[in-house]
Amino acid sequence: MEELWNQIALAQEPLAGEYINFLRLAVPILTALLLLRCALPLLTFRREPEIWAWLNMPDGNQIPITHWENVIGRSKACDVIIELSTVSRNHAVLTRYDDGSWSISDAGSKAGTFVNGKSIQMCALDSRDRISIGGVDMHLQPITERQEERQAQLRTKAASGWDSVTNLLLLTILQCLMLIGFMLKAQRADFISIFQGFGGIILCQWLLFIFYAMIRRKSFELETMALFLCTMGMAAIATVKPDETVKQMFALIFGIVVFLLIGWSLRDLERAKKVRYLAVVAGVAFLALTLVFGTEYYGAKNWIIINGMSLQPSELSKVCFVFAGASTMDRIINKRNLFLFIVYSVVICGFLTLMNDFGTALIFFCAFLVIAYLRSGSVGTIALAITALAFAGVLALKIAPHALQRFDTWRHVWEDPLVSGYQQTRALMCIASGGLLGLGPEGGLLQYVFAADSDIVFATISEEWGLLTAVMTVLCIAVFGFFAIRTSRVARSSFYSIGACTAASVLTIQTILNCLGTVDVLPFTGVTFPFVSNGGTSMIGAWGLLAFVKAADTRQNASFAVRLVKKGE
């Protein structure tokens, strides 16, 4: 039987060679088409503000209220600007809730905020209440249910359902072509594992799309690009460790479940604020458990081994950190909450320092800076800047020896290509050998180098699928970042804006460190490439971060985190 199989394999070699040449051309073309179709709607949608109420002023003017959280004050950064000396820079916060009710809270102003002549700290509002800020009287006039329904209908539409189907069909064709290539080149013993890995992704993406159709959501661009990245990661694993494709497929399933659960929690802003406190505790708990029960690998104690299965809880702490940093406008202005977040960041820094996990610490530090920039106010800017400086100082003083060695190797990998520079020199040579179109599945030599499916996975994709395809995987992450910035300007709450921008920043920073570290442009930190690198907790964490980006999407029928107008209203 074995002899017969060998004869069949020999007969297939000419056909396999022709097919691989076709595949080398088809993959970058399909990838470019898929990226273009998914990215254009995300980067070109019309950003029109939503009007939720009007502030009727004494002179007869009406000021539109375009967010669920609006700062009223003298500062030019406020949503409602009242240029009077009696009004504080950040005087009060006007807030809308999921049920359509409104409240106003004082933001520590000197003159105070009054409702119907009474000084308040926080008070529910209706259209008959008289609000007084710095001696200026005004009335809130919320839009009617009919106006809200009409506004939802006029909001920018997401891509049509047929566009999403077309994108998913393109991705499925790409996956099937890649799978056939592996079937022609892989060892017979690996056939089942590789088929289950690719087949699992195809099944998951169509089930997720059907679920979206059932809940009347049409936008699937973010998910399609994430699934494309997962496909490229599966291709790298199929080459390097084909017996782990099934494990990665299950990680993808858990990641999508986490993605949907976080999206559900963000659907209700009040529920999201409650979940935020649980996330704060979980983020510290993950790191504390790692510090106590973790196993040290290559100088960093960032792994927990359970029944032979390795977990990296710090990947999940990133999701918790984004939850902790995101906050509603009334809490951002509250100095107490600002200082609590600083303390939380210092605690996270301390745990990572003790674990010698420099790469993850750097990512947390960058996430902290993003949150600091988005949350900072007049007093907060100084406090956050000082904390950021202290944060960087602790990292500089407590860097682990293995991290210092990597800094010593940086830009000198060719001086010791057999020891300290082994991975990066091999990665650079294999990227060069792959050229623009790659060598095809299992056609390269990088598969025999350590961490070819994780730390230097960018080089593996470049070698086998070409530099063009590898660059387009990076562009997918870049699209996530640009989309988060664009949509944050029309987001309903600062909670969604901060969450989306921070999550996209973490994904982008990880990608930059992974890819540029591989080619020795930046120090080699060993962080993962989101959605692509082999690793269950990395996959789950990446999908969890993507949920924040998805939740900020306010296009019509786009995000499952945004409630639809009910049928019949």
Long-range contacts (C-beta under 8 A, 24 or more apart in sequence): 5-188, 12-184, 15-184, 16-184, 16-185, 19-180, 19-181, 19-184, 20-181, 20-184, 20-185, 20-440, 20-441, 20-443, 21-440, 23-177, 23-178, 23-180, 23-181, 23-440, 23-441, 24-437, 24-438, 24-439, 24-440, 24-465, 24-466, 25-437, 26-174, 26-177, 27-174, 27-177, 27-178, 27-438, 27-465, 27-466, 27-469, 28-436, 28-437, 28-465, 28-466, 28-468, 28-469, 28-472, 30-170, 30-173, 30-174, 30-177, 31-174, 31-228, 31-468, 31-469, 31-472, 32-468, 32-472, 33-170, 34-167, 34-170, 34-171, 34-174, 34-224, 34-225, 34-228, 35-225, 35-228, 35-472, 35-475, 35-476, 35-479, 37-163, 37-166, 37-167, 37-170, 38-167, 38-221, 38-222, 38-224, 38-225, 38-479, 39-221, 39-225, 39-475, 39-479, 41-158, 41-159, 41-163, 41-219, 41-221, 42-221, 42-222, 42-479, 42-482, 42-483, 42-486, 43-479, 43-482, 43-483, 43-486, 45-156, 45-486, 45-555, 46-156, 47-156, 47-486, 47-487, 47-489, 47-490, 48-155, 48-156, 48-490, 49-490, 50-151, 50-155, 50-490, 50-492, 50-554, 51-143, 51-151, 52-96, 52-142, 52-143, 52-148, 53-96, 53-102, 53-140, 53-141, 53-142, 53-143, 54-140, 54-141, 54-143, 55-80, 55-94, 55-138, 55-139, 55-140, 55-141, 56-138, 56-139, 56-140, 56-141, 57-136, 57-138, 58-136, 58-137, 58-138, 62-141, 65-94, 65-96, 65-140, 67-491, 67-492, 67-493, 68-95, 68-96, 68-97, 68-269, 68-492, 68-493, 69-93, 69-94, 69-95, 69-96, 69-328, 69-329, 69-330, 69-492, 69-493, 69-494, 70-94, 70-95, 70-329, 71-107, 71-329, 71-333, 72-133, 73-107, 73-109, 75-378, 82-133, 82-134, 82-136, 84-134, 84-135, 84-136, 86-111, 86-134, 86-135, 87-111, 87-133, 87-134, 87-136, 88-134, 89-378, 90-333, 90-377, 90-378, 91-133, 91-134, 92-133, 93-329, 93-330, 93-333, 94-140, 95-328, 95-329, 95-330, 96-142, 97-269, 97-270, 98-268, 98-269, 98-270, 98-563, 100-142, 100-148, 101-125, 102-126, 102-140, 102-142, 104-131, 104-140, 105-330, 107-330, 107-333, 107-334, 108-333, 108-334, 108-335, 109-133, 109-134, 111-135, 122-330, 145-569, 148-565, 149-565, 149-569, 152-556, 152-564, 152-565, 153-556, 153-565, 155-554, 155-555, 155-556, 156-555, 156-556, 157-218, 157-555, 157-556, 157-557, 158-217, 158-218, 158-219, 158-553, 158-555, 158-556, 158-557, 158-558, 159-218, 159-219, 159-220, 159-221, 160-218, 161-213, 161-218, 164-209, 164-212, 164-218, 164-219, 164-220, 164-221, 164-224, 165-209, 167-220, 167-221, 167-224, 168-205, 168-206, 168-209, 168-220, 168-224, 171-205, 171-224, 171-227, 171-228, 171-231, 172-202, 172-205, 172-206, 174-228, 174-231, 175-201, 175-202, 175-231, 176-202, 178-231, 178-235, 178-441, 181-440, 181-441, 182-235, 182-238, 182-441, 182-442, 185-440, 185-441, 185-442, 185-443, 186-238, 186-242, 186-441, 186-442, 187-242, 190-238, 190-242, 190-243, 193-238, 193-242, 193-243, 193-245, 193-246, 194-238, 194-242, 194-245, 196-245, 196-246, 196-249, 197-234, 197-237, 197-238, 197-245, 197-246, 197-248, 197-249, 198-231, 198-234, 198-238, 198-245, 200-246, 200-249, 200-250, 200-252, 200-253, 201-227, 201-230, 201-231, 201-234, 201-249, 201-252, 204-249, 204-252, 204-253, 204-256, 208-256, 212-560, 215-560, 216-557, 216-564, 217-557, 217-558, 217-559, 217-560, 218-557, 218-558, 219-553, 219-555, 219-557, 219-558, 219-559, 222-480, 222-483, 222-546, 222-549, 222-550, 222-553, 223-546, 223-550, 225-476, 225-479, 225-480, 226-476, 226-531, 226-542, 226-543, 226-546, 228-473, 228-476, 229-473, 229-476, 229-477, 229-530, 229-531, 229-532, 230-531, 230-532, 230-539, 232-461, 232-465, 232-469, 232-473, 232-532, 233-453, 233-457, 233-529, 233-531, 233-532, 233-533, 233-534, 233-539, 235-441, 235-461, 235-464, 235-465, 236-452, 236-453, 236-457, 236-460, 236-461, 236-464, 236-532, 236-534, 237-453, 237-534, 238-441, 239-441, 239-442, 239-444, 239-447, 239-452, 239-453, 239-460, 239-464, 240-447, 240-452, 240-453, 240-460, 240-534, 241-453, 241-534, 244-453, 244-534, 247-536, 248-534, 248-536, 248-539, 250-536, 251-535, 251-536, 251-537, 251-539, 251-540, 252-539, 252-543, 254-536, 254-539, 254-540, 255-539, 255-540, 255-542, 255-543, 255-544, 256-543, 258-319, 258-540, 258-543, 258-544, 258-547, 259-543, 259-544, 259-546, 259-547, 259-550, 260-547, 260-560, 262-319, 262-544, 262-547, 262-548, 262-551, 263-547, 263-550, 263-551, 263-559, 263-560, 263-561, 264-560, 264-561, 266-495, 266-496, 266-499, 266-547, 266-548, 266-551, 266-561, 267-551, 267-560, 267-561, 267-562, 267-563, 269-328, 269-493, 269-495, 272-495, 273-328, 273-495, 275-323, 276-323, 276-324, 276-326, 276-327, 279-319, 279-320, 279-323, 279-324, 280-320, 280-323, 280-324, 280-344, 282-316, 282-317, 282-320, 283-317, 283-320, 283-321, 283-323, 283-324, 283-344, 283-348, 284-317, 284-344, 284-347, 284-348, 284-351, 286-313, 286-314, 286-316, 286-317, 286-320, 287-313, 287-314, 287-317, 287-348, 287-351, 287-352, 287-355, 288-351, 289-313, 290-314, 290-351, 290-355, 291-351, 291-354, 291-355, 294-355, 296-356, 298-402, 298-526, 299-356, 299-400, 299-401, 299-402, 299-403, 300-355, 300-356, 300-357, 300-358, 300-359, 300-400, 300-402, 300-526, 301-354, 301-355, 301-356, 301-357, 302-355, 302-357, 302-360, 309-536, 311-536, 311-537, 312-535, 312-537, 312-538, 313-537, 314-352, 314-355, 314-357, 314-360, 315-528, 315-535, 315-537, 315-538, 315-540, 315-541, 316-537, 316-540, 316-541, 316-544, 317-348, 317-364, 318-360, 318-363, 318-364, 318-367, 318-506, 318-541, 318-544, 318-545, 319-541, 319-544, 319-545, 321-348, 321-364, 321-367, 322-367, 322-499, 322-502, 322-503, 322-506, 322-545, 322-548, 323-499, 325-367, 325-368, 325-371, 325-375, 325-498, 325-499, 325-502, 326-371, 326-494, 326-495, 326-496, 326-498, 326-499, 326-502, 326-548, 327-375, 327-494, 327-495, 327-498, 328-493, 328-494, 328-495, 329-493, 329-494, 332-375, 332-377, 332-494, 333-377, 335-379, 335-380, 338-375, 338-377, 338-380, 338-383, 338-384, 339-383, 341-371, 341-375, 342-383, 342-384, 342-387, 345-387, 345-391, 346-387, 346-390, 346-391, 349-391, 349-394, 349-395, 350-394, 353-394, 353-395, 353-398, 356-400, 356-402, 356-403, 358-395, 358-399, 358-400, 358-403, 358-525, 359-403, 359-513, 359-525, 359-526, 359-527, 360-527, 361-395, 362-395, 362-509, 362-513, 362-525, 362-527, 363-506, 363-509, 363-510, 363-513, 363-527, 365-391, 365-392, 365-395, 366-505, 366-506, 366-509, 367-502, 367-505, 367-506, 367-509, 370-501, 370-502, 370-505, 371-498, 371-502, 374-494, 374-497, 374-498, 374-501, 374-502, 375-498, 403-525, 406-523, 406-524, 406-525, 407-523, 409-523, 409-524, 410-520, 410-522, 410-523, 410-524, 411-520, 413-520, 422-449, 423-449, 423-450, 423-451, 423-455, 423-456, 423-524, 424-456, 424-517, 424-518, 424-519, 424-520, 424-524, 426-459, 427-456, 427-458, 427-459, 427-518, 427-519, 428-459, 428-519, 428-520, 430-459, 430-460, 430-462, 430-463, 431-459, 431-462, 431-463, 431-467, 431-470, 431-519, 433-463, 434-462, 434-463, 434-464, 434-465, 434-466, 434-467, 435-466, 435-467, 436-466, 436-467, 436-468, 437-466, 437-468, 438-462, 438-463, 438-464, 438-465, 438-466, 438-467, 438-469, 439-463, 439-464, 440-464, 451-526, 453-533, 453-534, 454-528, 454-529, 454-533, 454-534, 454-535, 455-514, 455-517, 455-518, 455-524, 455-526, 455-527, 455-528, 455-533, 456-518, 457-514, 457-529, 457-532, 457-533, 457-534, 458-514, 458-515, 458-518, 458-519, 458-529, 458-532, 459-518, 459-519, 461-532, 473-529, 473-532, 474-511, 474-515, 477-507, 477-508, 477-511, 477-530, 478-508, 480-504, 480-507, 480-508, 480-546, 480-549, 481-505, 481-507, 481-508, 483-549, 483-553, 484-549, 484-552, 487-552, 487-553, 487-554, 488-552, 490-554, 491-552, 491-554, 492-554, 496-548, 496-551, 496-552, 497-552, 499-548, 499-551, 499-552, 500-548, 500-549, 500-551, 500-552, 502-548, 503-545, 503-546, 503-547, 503-548, 503-549, 504-545, 504-548, 504-549, 506-545, 507-542, 507-545, 507-546
